[in-house]
Amino acid sequence: MSHRSLPAGEYFLEIESYFALRRGTPFVFSAKDWGLLKQWQSDEIPLAVVIEALDSCFDKTSKTGRRRTISSLSYCKHAVKDLWEERKDLLVGSEASLPELDPRGRLEALAEELSSSGAGQSAQFSEALVRAASLIRAIKPTSAPHIEEALMHLEQELIAQVLSALDDDSRNDINEELDRALSGYRDLEPEVLRATREANLRRLLRARFMIPRLTLFA
């Protein structure tokens, strides 16, 4: 699976908003950052690979105890390149093999994690997670691209179902939190702001309800 499975523009917005989330402050990419993003898009580096590489950069900086703030996407370019080189053979091509992965074990682990996330939640919420877990177990472990694409679509459906299962108070709380998080983005174009809000909404719901990102490469 490549970023081309995503709706138009979402590849860029997911990365931009996730970078801002890890920084802990609103952040708009520079022209140089956008050039790097376009290069990753051209190289068809999957979103899951970029996100994992960003996490590794921010986690490494945090563990050093330094207060240095990562202020450019360029800081992460080598991490993205190295991880993509490591994963490329698994993700390129419709018949890519899985020599270094245990796809069935990973899918089962994701299903179990989803099921446990529903404990103590509403019936509608729990049912959505149980249904998603069942669909994950039904995925045939044929190739990495096939599995990643199936998981991506399942995650989009699940997040929509979780949002619809929330009561009004919970939904209002989440909207208020989003408003605070995006207060520095008000100068963006309306369409860009809408897409950025949606990307942050998905991450907020995942974090609040302990919903794992559905990917083989966790």
FIZARO-665061 format. One record per residue: x, y negated, z negated of N, C-alpha, C, O in turn; residue in three letters. Coordinates in steps of 0.02 Angstrom, whole numbers, padded with zeros to 5 digits, always signed. Atoms other than C-alpha are relative to their C-alpha. Layout:
XYZXYZXYZXYZALA
...
//
This chain:
+00042+00060+00000+00000+00000+00000+00043-00062+00000+00093-00065-00036MET
-00035+00064+00001+00061-00176+00038-00047-00053-00023-00106-00041-00035SER
+00042+00056+00019-00002-00347-00011-00055-00012+00050-00104-00047+00034HIS
+00050+00013-00051-00102-00344+00151-00067+00030-00017-00118+00015+00015ARG
+00063-00027+00023-00234-00242+00059-00038-00051-00042-00097-00042-00054SER
+00031+00051+00041-00269-00397-00046-00038-00050+00043-00022-00059+00102LEU
+00034+00055-00036-00392-00534+00004+00051-00054+00018+00102-00062-00016PRO
-00046+00052-00023-00309-00676+00099+00018-00049-00055-00027-00075-00089ALA
-00023+00049+00048-00205-00787-00013+00009+00027-00071+00043-00005-00111GLY
-00002-00023+00069-00224-00680-00169+00070+00023-00021+00088+00018-00079GLU
-00068-00022+00015-00048-00609-00158+00040-00058-00031+00072-00050-00082TYR
-00037+00058+00025+00026-00784-00181-00028-00023-00067+00010-00038-00114PHE
+00031+00028+00060-00099-00839-00313+00009+00046-00061+00018+00021-00116LEU
-00012-00046+00056-00079-00682-00418+00070-00010-00028+00079-00012-00089GLU
-00069+00008+00023+00109-00708-00425+00008-00068-00034+00040-00073-00087ILE
-00007+00067+00029+00097-00895-00458-00032-00004-00069-00002-00031-00116GLU
+00034+00005+00064-00030-00878-00598+00031+00047-00052+00031+00031-00112SER
-00033-00044+00048+00062-00730-00676+00065-00031-00025+00082-00025-00084TYR
-00061+00035+00019+00224-00828-00675-00015-00053-00053+00021-00059-00103PHE
+00020+00051+00048+00136-00971-00765-00021+00031-00066-00006+00004-00119ALA
+00022-00035+00060+00059-00848-00888+00059+00022-00042+00059+00013-00103LEU
-00059-00023+00037+00229-00776-00935+00039-00059-00027+00070-00054-00080ARG
-00033+00061+00025+00301-00952-00952-00037-00028-00061-00007-00058-00105ARG
+00041+00026+00054+00157-00996-01067-00023-00071+00012-00053-00103-00032GLY
+00021+00068-00017+00127-01162-00979-00021-00001+00074+00003+00039+00113THR
+00018+00007-00071+00043-01216-00816+00062-00014+00042+00108-00049+00019PRO
-00060+00007-00042+00166-01211-00672-00021+00004+00073-00059+00048+00092PHE
+00014-00001-00072+00156-01253-00487+00066+00011+00036+00115-00024+00023VAL
-00061-00018-00035+00285-01177-00371+00025-00058+00043-00013-00097+00071PHE
-00033+00048-00044+00409-01287-00279+00001+00027+00072-00019+00085+00084SER
-00005-00022-00069+00437-01279-00091+00048+00060+00006+00036+00106+00045ALA
-00048-00056+00000+00587-01164-00124-00033+00064-00025-00022+00118+00002LYS
+00035-00058+00027+00478-01049-00229-00048+00029+00052-00052+00090+00061ASP
+00047-00024-00051+00347-01040-00092+00036+00034+00057+00010+00082+00086TRP
-00040-00033-00052+00483-00998+00033+00018+00071-00020+00017+00117+00022GLY
-00017-00067+00025+00534-00851-00076-00062+00045+00001-00057+00104+00020LEU
+00062-00039-00002+00353-00795-00092-00016+00023+00071-00035+00081+00081LEU
+00013-00019-00069+00332-00798+00096+00048+00053+00025+00030+00095+00066LYS
-00048-00051-00019+00490-00695+00115-00022+00068-00028-00019+00118+00007GLN
+00024-00062+00029+00421-00564-00005-00061+00026+00038-00069+00086+00048TRP
+00058-00019-00039+00259-00566+00093+00022+00030+00067-00004+00082+00088GLN
-00026-00025-00064+00355-00543+00256+00031+00069-00008+00025+00111+00037SER
-00032-00065+00013+00452-00398+00179-00050+00052-00025-00032+00110-00035ASP
+00054-00044+00023+00285-00323+00121+00017+00032-00067+00006+00092-00077GLU
-00013-00024+00067+00341-00307-00059-00066+00000-00039-00097-00052-00044ILE
+00066-00004+00033+00188-00246-00157-00004-00043-00062+00047-00056-00095PRO
+00012+00042+00058+00112-00354-00292+00024+00034-00064+00055+00001-00107LEU
-00019-00036+00061+00141-00220-00425+00075-00002-00012+00097-00006-00069ALA
-00073+00002+00006+00328-00222-00389+00022-00070-00023+00065-00076-00067VAL
-00019+00068+00020+00340-00412-00402-00018-00013-00073+00022-00041-00110VAL
+00022+00011+00069+00239-00416-00564+00046+00035-00049+00065+00007-00101ILE
-00044-00037+00044+00348-00282-00642+00068-00033-00005+00098-00036-00059GLU
-00065+00034+00000+00506-00374-00591-00003-00065-00040+00044-00081-00077ALA
+00008+00061+00039+00441-00538-00664-00001+00017-00075+00031-00017-00115LEU
+00001-00021+00071+00403-00448-00828+00070+00016-00025+00088-00003-00080ASP
-00067-00019+00022+00579-00378-00834+00043-00062-00012+00083-00063-00059SER
-00039+00062+00008+00654-00553-00811-00019-00037-00064+00024-00057-00102CYS
+00023+00037+00059+00547-00635-00945+00016+00039-00064+00034+00010-00114PHE
-00015-00041+00059+00570-00489-01065+00074-00003-00017+00093-00007-00075ASP
-00072+00003+00011+00758-00492-01041+00021-00066-00032+00062-00068-00078LYS
-00016+00067+00028+00766-00680-01075-00023-00005-00072+00012-00034-00114THR
+00027+00002+00067+00657-00659-01229+00043+00039-00049+00054+00017-00106SER
-00040-00043+00044+00766-00520-01301+00067-00029-00016+00097-00013-00067LYS
-00065+00031+00014+00924-00624-01288-00003-00051-00056+00048-00070-00084THR
+00008+00050+00052+00852-00748-01412+00012-00070+00023+00009-00117-00017GLY
-00012+00067-00026+00892-00893-01298-00066-00035+00012-00117-00003+00025ARG
+00060+00040-00011+00766-01033-01279-00007-00024+00071-00051-00064+00087ARG
+00002+00021-00069+00800-01054-01096-00067+00018+00032-00090+00075+00026ARG
+00063-00011-00035+00640-01072-00995+00014+00015+00073+00052-00020+00106THR
-00008-00017-00071+00632-00987-00826-00042-00050+00039-00104-00048+00037ILE
+00035+00055-00033+00588-01136-00718-00004+00006+00075-00026-00040+00109SER
+00003-00010-00072+00602-01062-00544-00009+00074+00015+00018+00116-00020SER
+00008-00069-00021+00547-00905-00457+00065+00030+00024+00074+00091+00023LEU
-00065-00023-00025+00723-00894-00387+00038+00039-00054+00078+00083-00038SER
-00033-00035+00055+00781-00836-00559-00016+00075+00003+00024+00116-00020TYR
+00024-00069-00001+00684-00674-00527+00013+00036+00066-00005+00094+00073CYS
-00003-00029-00067+00730-00644-00345+00043+00063+00002+00027+00110+00039LYS
-00042-00059-00001+00869-00519-00381-00035+00059-00032-00027+00117-00011HIS
+00037-00054+00033+00758-00420-00499-00052+00029+00047-00061+00090+00050ALA
+00050-00023-00049+00623-00411-00365+00034+00041+00054+00011+00095+00073VAL
-00036-00035-00053+00749-00360-00232+00023+00069-00023+00015+00118+00013LYS
-00027-00063+00025+00829-00225-00340-00056+00051-00012-00049+00110+00005ASP
+00055-00046+00014+00662-00151-00395-00032+00025+00064-00051+00083+00069LEU
+00029-00020-00064+00596-00151-00217+00045+00051+00035+00020+00098+00065TRP
-00046-00049-00030+00752-00060-00156-00009+00068-00034-00005+00120-00002GLU
+00009-00062+00038+00722+00069-00293-00065+00034+00019-00069+00096+00022GLU
+00067-00028-00012+00537+00091-00250-00018+00008+00074-00067+00040+00090ARG
+00019+00004-00070+00538+00065-00062-00015+00068+00031-00064+00076+00067LYS
+00009-00065-00030+00557+00247-00015-00065+00033-00022-00092+00076+00013ASP
+00063-00029+00025+00404+00289-00120-00061-00034+00029-00115-00004+00034LEU
+00059+00040-00018+00292+00152-00054-00007-00014+00074-00061-00034+00096LEU
+00004+00015-00071+00333+00132+00130-00024+00061+00039+00002+00116+00030VAL
+00024-00054-00043+00235+00236+00254-00060+00035-00029-00064+00045-00090GLY
+00062-00030+00022+00066+00319+00245+00009+00070-00028-00034+00096-00063SER
-00012-00068+00024+00144+00489+00210+00058+00002-00050+00091+00053-00058GLU
-00056+00003+00047+00269+00432+00079-00007+00054-00053-00061+00065-00080ALA
+00001-00052+00051+00316+00572-00039+00011-00030-00069+00025-00089-00075SER
-00006+00024+00069+00325+00560-00227+00052+00040-00039+00035+00070-00090LEU
-00049-00044+00032+00489+00646-00274+00017-00019-00071+00036+00024-00111PRO
-00020+00022+00066+00521+00540-00429-00059-00012-00047-00050-00034-00103GLU
+00059+00015+00040+00343+00526-00492-00038+00064-00017-00033+00115+00017LEU
+00049-00052+00016+00218+00637-00579-00068-00034+00008-00097-00055-00042ASP
+00061+00039-00011+00063+00560-00499-00060+00027-00039-00099-00013-00066PRO
+00057-00027+00036-00061+00680-00578+00004-00018-00074-00046-00035-00106ARG
-00009+00018+00070+00013+00649-00750-00013-00074-00012-00044-00092-00062GLY
+00010+00072+00008+00012+00460-00724-00074-00017+00006-00099-00059-00032ARG
+00071+00013-00008-00168+00461-00663-00039+00023-00062-00085-00011-00084LEU
+00033-00024+00060-00222+00564-00812+00013-00047-00059-00032-00060-00099GLU
-00016+00047+00054-00131+00444-00930-00041-00064+00007-00065-00091-00043ALA
+00041+00059-00011-00221+00296-00851-00072+00013-00019-00104-00029-00051LEU
+00069-00017+00016-00388+00384-00867-00010+00003-00076-00060-00021-00102ALA
+00005-00004+00073-00356+00422-01051+00003-00068-00033-00033-00082-00081GLU
-00006+00068+00029-00303+00243-01086-00064-00040+00011-00085-00077-00034GLU
+00063+00034-00012-00460+00176-01005-00055+00025-00047-00092-00015-00076LEU
+00051-00028+00044-00571+00294-01104+00006-00025-00071-00044-00041-00103SER
-00010+00023+00069-00493+00242-01269-00013-00074-00007-00030-00097-00062SER
+00013+00072+00003-00513+00057-01225-00074-00014-00012-00091-00069-00035SER
+00071+00011+00008-00702+00080-01231-00025+00011-00070-00084-00002-00084GLY
+00022-00014+00068-00706+00130-01414-00023-00064-00035+00013-00114-00035ALA
+00026+00057+00037-00814+00012-01516-00031-00054+00042-00054-00105+00016GLY
+00029+00050-00045-00876-00083-01363-00073+00018+00015-00097+00071-00006GLN
+00069-00011-00018-01052-00097-01294-00007+00062+00044+00042+00084+00075SER
+00012-00059-00041-01132+00052-01206+00016-00013+00073+00045+00029+00107ALA
-00012+00017-00070-01124-00037-01038+00075-00005+00014+00099+00018+00066GLN
-00073+00007-00007-00941-00080-01064+00033+00068+00001+00074+00083+00044PHE
-00029-00067+00005-00896+00097-01117-00015+00042+00062+00028+00079+00086SER
+00019-00039-00059-00991+00172-00971+00041-00020+00061+00060+00023+00101GLU
-00041+00023-00056-00894+00064-00848+00070+00029-00003+00098+00049+00048ALA
-00067-00028+00008-00729+00125-00920+00001+00075+00012+00047+00102+00043LEU
+00004-00073-00010-00783+00307-00924-00008+00016+00075+00023+00063+00100VAL
+00009-00011-00072-00841+00295-00743+00066-00011+00037+00084+00029+00081ARG
-00064+00014-00033-00675+00216-00690+00050+00056-00014+00087+00077+00030ALA
-00046-00054+00017-00579+00351-00784-00015+00063+00041+00031+00097+00064ALA
+00019-00057-00041-00678+00485-00692+00022-00008+00072+00046+00040+00103SER
-00021+00013-00069-00641+00404-00524+00075+00005+00008+00100+00027+00060LEU
-00073-00006-00002-00456+00395-00566+00021+00073+00002+00065+00092+00040ILE
-00016-00071+00000-00452+00580-00605-00016+00034+00067+00012+00085+00084ARG
+00021-00029-00063-00536+00613-00437+00046-00019+00058+00039+00008+00113ALA
-00045+00021-00053-00398+00526-00337+00047+00058+00018+00077+00089-00026ILE
-00046-00052-00023-00300+00650-00232+00071-00027+00004+00082-00078+00038LYS
-00070+00025+00000-00112+00630-00261+00037+00016+00065+00084+00055+00065PRO
-00030-00014-00066-00068+00628-00076+00063-00041+00013+00114-00013+00033THR
-00058+00043-00012+00049+00479-00062-00006-00061-00044-00060-00080-00066SER
+00000+00060+00041+00101+00326-00160-00044-00055+00029-00082-00085-00009ALA
+00044+00053-00027+00018+00202-00040-00074+00016-00008-00113-00029-00025PRO
+00071-00019+00007-00146+00299-00043-00023-00010-00072-00077-00037-00084HIS
+00019+00005+00071-00148+00306-00233-00003-00073-00022-00050-00093-00056ILE
-00002+00070+00020-00098+00124-00257-00060-00039+00027-00089-00080-00008GLU
+00057+00035-00029-00233+00062-00139-00065+00020-00034-00106-00023-00048GLU
+00060-00022+00034-00366+00168-00222-00004-00030-00070-00058-00051-00092ALA
-00001+00029+00067-00313+00106-00394-00015-00075+00001-00049-00100-00043LEU
+00012+00072-00005-00314-00076-00338-00075-00014+00008-00102-00058-00026MET
+00071+00010-00010-00494-00063-00277-00040+00018-00063-00089-00015-00079HIS
+00033-00018+00062-00546+00026-00436+00007-00054-00052-00041-00069-00089LEU
-00011+00053+00050-00469-00111-00543-00044-00061+00015-00073-00090-00031GLU
+00043+00057-00018-00562-00247-00447-00073+00013-00020-00106-00030-00047GLN
+00069-00018+00018-00727-00156-00471-00010+00002-00076-00061-00021-00101GLU
+00005-00006+00072-00693-00120-00654-00002-00068-00034-00043-00079-00079LEU
-00001+00067+00030-00651-00301-00697-00067-00034+00009-00092-00067-00036ILE
+00066+00030-00013-00813-00358-00615-00053+00031-00046-00096-00005-00071ALA
+00049-00033+00043-00912-00229-00715+00009-00020-00073-00040-00029-00109GLN
-00013+00020+00069-00827-00276-00879-00027-00071-00012-00058-00084-00064VAL
+00025+00069+00008-00868-00460-00851-00076+00000-00005-00105-00037-00045LEU
+00073-00001+00001-01051-00419-00816-00027+00031-00064-00084+00019-00082SER
+00022-00033+00061-01059-00314-00975+00007-00043-00062-00018-00025-00116ALA
-00010+00043+00057-01009-00458-01089-00063-00037-00019-00104-00054+00024LEU
+00057+00041+00021-01137-00549-01194+00016-00073+00013+00073-00091+00029ASP
-00009+00071-00017-01162-00736-01171+00054-00033-00042+00094-00073-00016ASP
-00050+00032+00043-01055-00785-01321+00071+00019+00021+00115-00024+00024ASP
-00067-00022-00021-00907-00680-01264+00019-00031+00066+00076-00051+00076SER
-00014+00030-00065-00922-00745-01087+00017-00075-00008+00062-00100+00026ARG
-00014+00071+00012-00927-00925-01151+00069-00010-00030+00106-00056-00012ASN
-00066+00004+00032-00773-00895-01260+00055+00008+00053+00105-00028+00052ASP
-00050-00012-00052-00677-00827-01110+00004-00060+00047+00059-00080+00067ILE
-00001+00058-00044-00729-00973-01000+00035-00060-00033+00071-00096+00001ASN
-00033+00055+00035-00672-01097-01133+00076+00012-00003+00115-00035+00004GLU
-00072-00015+00001-00504-01007-01147+00031-00012+00068+00087-00036+00073GLU
-00024+00012-00067-00485-01013-00959+00007-00075+00014+00056-00097+00044LEU
-00003+00072-00010-00524-01199-00958+00062-00030-00033+00095-00073-00004ASP
-00059+00025+00035-00387-01231-01086+00064+00021+00037+00110-00019+00044ARG
-00060-00025-00034-00262-01122-00993+00014-00035+00066+00071-00042+00086ALA
-00007+00030-00066-00295-01209-00828-00006-00076+00000-00014-00107+00052LEU
+00010+00073+00004-00307-01387-00892+00053-00038+00040+00040-00094+00063SER
-00053+00033-00037-00143-01429-00806-00004+00010+00075+00038-00016+00112GLY
+00006-00016-00071-00202-01366-00637-00053-00043+00036-00069-00029+00094TYR
+00058+00035-00028-00340-01494-00605+00014-00036+00065-00032-00052+00102ARG
-00016+00035-00063-00247-01578-00462+00005+00047+00060+00015+00024+00116ASP
-00003-00047-00056-00247-01419-00357-00063-00006+00043-00115-00030+00021LEU
+00059-00003-00044-00362-01399-00208-00053+00045-00031-00035+00095-00063GLU
+00054-00039+00032-00533-01332-00263+00004+00075+00014-00006+00115-00031PRO
-00003-00071-00017-00511-01167-00170+00059+00034-00035+00053+00091-00057GLU
-00059-00028+00034-00337-01140-00243-00014+00006-00075+00004+00056-00106VAL
+00016-00002+00071-00400-01183-00417-00048+00057-00015-00041+00091-00066LEU
+00048-00055+00010-00545-01060-00399+00035+00067+00001+00023+00109-00043ARG
-00035-00064-00005-00431-00919-00345+00048+00010-00059+00055+00066-00084ALA
-00045-00004+00058-00306-00959-00484-00039+00018-00063-00016+00057-00104THR
+00043-00015+00057-00448-00956-00611-00020+00074+00000-00019+00107-00052ARG
+00020-00070-00004-00506-00786-00548+00058+00047-00017+00048+00097-00051GLU
-00058-00042+00016-00330-00714-00558+00014+00000-00075+00029+00053-00103ALA
-00011+00004+00072-00311-00776-00737-00056+00034-00038-00044+00062-00092ASN
+00056-00034+00032-00484-00710-00781+00013+00075-00003+00002+00106-00055LEU
-00013-00072+00001-00434-00534-00730+00054+00017-00051+00047+00067-00087ARG
-00053-00014+00048-00275-00544-00834-00025-00009-00071-00007+00030-00116ARG
+00027+00012+00066-00369-00615-00983-00044+00058-00023-00039+00081-00080LEU
+00042-00057+00017-00497-00475-00978+00041+00063-00014+00027+00100-00060LEU
-00043-00058+00012-00361-00344-00963+00032-00004-00069+00035+00045-00106ARG
-00035+00008+00064-00269-00416-01114-00049+00005-00059-00033+00037-00109ALA
+00047+00002+00056-00423-00444-01223-00029+00069-00015-00040+00086-00073ARG
+00032-00065+00010-00497-00271-01195+00047+00058+00011+00026+00115+00020PHE
-00052-00052-00005-00333-00176-01178-00012+00045+00061-00006+00106+00056MET
+00010-00036-00062-00371-00126-00999+00067+00002+00037+00093-00051+00053ILE
-00066-00003-00033-00211-00064-00916-00005-00022+00073-00057-00015+00105PRO
-00003+00012-00072-00158-00126-00746+00003+00067+00035+00044+00110+00018ARG
+00005-00065-00032-00205+00016-00631+00052+00006+00056+00040-00017+00112LEU
-00055-00010-00047-00043+00062-00544+00040+00060-00022+00042+00077-00081THR
-00044-00055+00017+00074+00210-00536+00062-00024-00036+00092+00012-00076LEU
-00064+00026+00025+00218+00097-00583-00009-00045-00060-00003-00106-00054PHE
+00012+00039+00061+00182+00043-00760+00063-00006-00041+00063-00037-00094ALA
//
